[in-house]
């Protein structure tokens, strides 16, 4: 990548320890890193950022990219988690590798336009020959930094689980494929564009043995662990009935706490579980829009943050959100914590910090992502604050309180992924046409 300087940046939010905000400055990108920040910088290529707010790239810590093909499905629109899943499982069982790849390209492009430079993905079903490879290939095409996780379901309805038997896998085969994708794609280097994780779907769709074996395998391979936990009241009731304990205790018993673990949702964590996560360094992917859509509740993010729990944001699947905008998740985080705990519960700056640096820390990349500082990777979101959405704004808080909702430009590893509001790395139109065709066929 060549050198490029972002000139005349209206305001740069560094998200560094001091909370520095630099006005009327330049940002030099060189060798895929942020090389310098300050006035009067130059490079062979420049991009005028007058009137723009620049933030670190947003980090998405929980997604199900395949679900972009099943938005607003009748019968699932007004259901809670378990009923919603039971409606959609038979549709997802018809997916092929083409469905997986196309939905991933479209979902990742949607994320990029919302300011996201790094995204995880939790793929836990593999019908009709689908593989994690399909989504990894899609991420390479779009150009986002990717943390795919090899999910799994092994306990079908006939064995007391929630998913249909046709969507569960043999546990030995699951572990073998985890090893395959880690060996093939996982890159632990600081500049990595792909890090693979291990992610059994949930306590109600896999066995105790698979949870324990997955943790052992992940630690042997040096990769991270991810699953759903304590998402709603049904989830808590299932844990108490089946395991005789709350989800936090279940996770601890099976080795699912630590700084190499992050759990999605955690809406119903109690004080004891929050303290456990804080002590152990366990991370949380907060998914506020999905939690609202499925009526799961308001996660205790204020209590988590105050206790020292690492918290990042996730859009969750596009069948339960049903959008894939990370900037909207930051806004919803701000609003929900105020609804739950009062107007001082969270500021726009803190919500953006969770969306950037918070997500990077949850994914184990806090030393290289999430800040605008020399030496950090060149992952930046450029927001044009001169449009109608932010007109009349007095402060950067307008980004969440008013808008805009899409970036003007996005850099990932120094590469321009969004240019002037359009995806620059791939022709999105054929993918959108294919997405519509596949969705129509599924609906028919």
N, C-alpha and C positions, 0 to 999 in steps of 0.2 A: 504494500500500500504506500502511496506517496504521501508527502507532507501536505496538510491542509490546515488553515487557520480560520477559526470562526471569529469574524471581525465585528466589532461594535455591539457585542452582546449587551442587551439592555440590563439584564440581571442574571447572574449565575448563582444558583443555590448549590453550595458545595456539599452539604450533608456531612461535613467533617466534624470532628469532636467539638470544635469551637462554634459550630453553627454559622460559619462565615457566609455572607452574601455579598458578592462583588458586582458593583454596577459599572456600566460602560467599560467593559473589559474585553480582552481577546482570549481565546483558548486555542493552543497549538496542539495538533494531533500529529504524532510522528512515531513510526515503527509500531503502529497499532495501539499506542498508549497516549495518555494525556502527558505531553512533554512540558508544558508551561501554561500558566494562567497569569494574565496581566496586560496592561496597555502596551501598544506599540509593537506587537509581535507580527512576524511576517513568515510567509511560506510561498512556494511556487503556486499553490492553489489557495484561493480564499473564498469564503462564503459569508455574505453580509447577513448579520443577525440583528440589525437595528430593530428596536421595538420588540425583541424576542426575549422570552424567559427560557433559560437553559437549565435542565435538571439532569441528574444522572438517569440513565435508562431505568425504567420501571422493571421490577422483577416479579414474575408470576410463579408462585410456589405451589399451585394446585390447579390442574386442568384435566379434562377428558376430551381431547381434541376430536375423537370420533363422533361425539355427540352433536357437532355442528350440522349434521344431516337430519337431526330429529328435534328441531326447535318447534315449540308451540304445538305439540302433538295432541289432538283431541283425546280425552280420556286421561291424560297425564297432567293437564294444565292446572287442575284444582285438587291434586292429590298430595298427601304427605309422603315422606321418603319411601316407606315400604310399598305402598300402593303405587307410587310413581314408578318404582323399579319394576314391579310385577307387570305393569302395563307396557313398559319399554323393552324388557328382556326379549320377548318374541320377535320384535322388530330388529333389534341388534343382532339376533342370531342369524339373520339373513345377510349380514355384511360380508364383503369380500375384501381382498387387498386393495382393490380400486376404491372402494368406499373409504377405507382407512386412510389411504394416501391423499385423496382429494379433500376429504374433510379436514385433514391436518394442514394442508397448504392453505385452505381458506381460513381456518381458525388461527393459524400463525400470522397470516397477513392482517387479519382483524386486530390481533394483539399488537402488531407492529404499529399500526395506525393509531393505536391508543397510547403509544409511548413506551411499549414493552420491548426491551432488548434481550432479556433472558427469560425463558419459560421452561418450567417442568411440564411433564405430562404423565398421567397415571392411566396406562392402558392395561386393563385387567381381563379382557375377553378376546379370544382369538379364533373366531369362527371361520370355517371355509378357507383355511390356509393363510389367514392374516398373521402377520408377524410384527414385532416391534420395529423391525427394519423399515417397514413402510413409512412410519412417522419420522424416523431418523432421516430418511432420504428427503422427506418433505421439508424438514427444518433446514437441511443443507441448501435446498433450492431457494427458500425464502431468505435465509441468511441470519436467522436468529440463533443466539446462544441457547443450547438445548440441554435439558436434564430429563431425558426419558426414563421412565421406571417400568421395569418388567413386573406388571401386576399379575394377579391370578385369582381364580375362584376354584375351589376344590370340593366344597360341600354343597351338593344340590338339594332340591326340595325333598327328595326321597330319604335323605339322611338328616333332615331337620334344618337344612339351610334355606336361604331365600331364593337363590337363582334356580332356573330350570336345569335338570340334569344334562340337557344338551349343551349347556354353556360351561360346564365345569371340566377341569382337566385332571389327569393323573398327577399326583404330587411329585413323584420321581421325575416325570417328564418336565414338570414346571421347573424344578431345581436344575435339571440339565440345561434347559433353555436359558435360564438365568446366567449360568456359566458361559454359554455360547455367546450371548449378546454382550456380556461384560468383556470377554476376551476379544470380541470383534470390534467393539465400538468405544469402550470406556477410555477416556484420556484424562489422567489425573494432573496434567501439567497446569501451571497457573493461567496460561492463555487458552485453556481448553474450550472448544466449541461444543463438546459433547461429553457429558458425564452420565453414566448409567446408574440407576438405583434399583433396589429390590423392593417390591411393593405388593405383598398379598392384599387383596382388596379390603377386607373388613373382618371383624370378629364373627360376623354372621354369615360369612361365605367361605371361610377356610378353617382348617382344623388347628387345634392347639399345637400339634406336632409340626405343621407347616410353618406356623408363625415362629416357632423356636428354631427350626432348621433354616429358615430364611435369614434369621438374625445371625446365626453362626456362619452361614455362607457369605453374607454381606461383609462381615468383619474379617473373614479369611481373605476376601478379595479387596478389602479396603474401599468399599463403596457405601453409600448411604441407604437408609431404610425409611420407608414411607407407607402409611396406611390411613384409612378413615378411623376416627375415634370420637365417641361421645357426641354424635351429631344431633340427636334429638331425644325426646323422652322414650320413644320406642327402643332406641339404641341402648339406653340405660336399663330399661326393663328386660331386654334380651340378655344383657350381660349379667344382671342379678339372677335371672332365672336359670340360665345355662351354665354360668361359671361361678355363681355364688359370691360375686364381688363386683365392684364398680370397674369401669373400663381402665382407669388409671392403674389400679392394682393389678388387673389382668395384664396390662402392657408391661408393668415392672416385673411381674413373675416370669415373663417370657423373654426378658432381655430387650424390651422395646422402649427403653429410655436411654438417653445419652446425647452427646453433642453430634452424633452421626445419625440421629433419628428426628424426623419431623412428622407430625400428625395433622391431618386435615380436619377442619371444622372446630372440634373441641368446644361446641356451644354449651355443653352441659357439664364442664369440668367444675368440681367443687374446690373449696379452699385447700384441702389436703392435696388434691391432684395438681393444682396450680403450684403449690410449694414444691412438690415432687419434680415437676418439669423445670422449675427455676433452679433447684439444686443440681439437677442432673444435666442441665444444658440442652434439654429437649426442646425442639422448635415446634411452632404452630403455624399452619396455613389458615388464615382467617378468610372466610368466603361470605361476606355480608349479603350480597345480592341473592345468592343461591339460598342462604339461610332464611331470608325473607320470603323468597318465592315458594319454598317448601314449608314455610311456617315452622321452621325448626327452633327459632328463638334468636335472642341477641347474645352473642358470645361475650364473655366477661373480659374483653380486651384491656379495659382500663386496669382491672385487677391483675391481669397477666403482666402487663407492662410495669406496673408498680412493683410487682414481685421480682422482676428481672427475667421473665420468660422471653425468649426470642420469638417475635411475631412478624410474619410476613403476610402478604395478601395473595389470594387466589381467586380467579374468576369462576372456578369449578366448571362443570360441563355446560355446554350450550343447550342442553335439554332441560337444565334446571335453573338457568340464570335469567333469560335465555340468550344473553349477549356475551361477548367476550372482550369487554373493554376494561382494562386495568385502571385507567384513570377514574372510571365510574365506581370501581370498588373502593378507591381511596376516598372519594366523596361520600360513599355510603357508610364507610367506616366512621368518618367524622360525624355524620348525622346520627347514626345509631348509638354511638357512645354518648352523645348529648341527650338523646331521648332517654337512655337508660340512667344516666348519672348527672345530668345537668349541663348548662351551657359552657362550663369551664372544663368539662371532661376531656375534650380533645381539641387541639387547634389544627388548622389546615397544614401548618408546617410539620406537626408531628405525624399527621396522616400521610403526608408525602414522604417523610422519613421512613415510615413503616413500608411504604410502597417501593422504596429504593434500597436504602441501606439495610432496612429490616429484612427484606426478602433475600438479599445477598448473604446476610449472616445466617439465616435459616438454612440456605443451601450450602453452607460451608465455604462461602466465597467473599466474606467480608473484608479480606485483605487486598482484594483486587477489583471488586465491583461495588457500585453503590455510592461512590463519592467522586466529585470533580476535584481531583488532586493529582499533581504530578506523580507518575508511576502507576496510577490506576489504568485499567483498560479503557480504550476509547469507545465507551458505550454511552451515548448522549442523546437526549430528547430535546428538540428545539420547538418551542411553542410560540406561535405568532400571536401576540397579545393586542394586535391592532385591529382585529376584526370586531364584528358586531357583538359577539358573545362577551367579550371583556371590555367593551366600550364604557368609559366612565369609571374604570377601576382605579383604586388608590393604592393597592397593595398586591403582592404576589398571591395572597390568599384567594384572589379572584380565579386562579386556575381551578380550584376545587369548588368555590362558592358560585362561580359564574360559568367559566369556560376559558378557552376552547376545549372541546372533547377529542380533537384529533391533532396530531403533531404536524408541523410543517415539514420537518426533516428529522431523520433518525439515523444515527451512526451506531454500528455494531462492529467492534474490533477494528475501528477506523474506516469501515466500509459504509457507504451511504445506502441504506436499505429503503428508506422513504425519502423521496425528493419532491419538494413542492406539493406535498399532500398525496403523492401517489407512490405505490410500491415500485421500486426501481430495479429490483433484482430478478423479477420474473414477470411474464405477461399474465396478469391475473384473470383477464376476461375468459379465456378458455376454461380455466379452473372453475369459475363461477357458473359458466354454462353447463359444465359437467356436474357440478354440485346440484344445480336445479334439476337436471335430468335424473340423477340418482335419487333425489328426494321424491320426485314425482313417481318413480317406479316403486319406491318403498311404500308410498301412500296408496298407490293403486293396488 
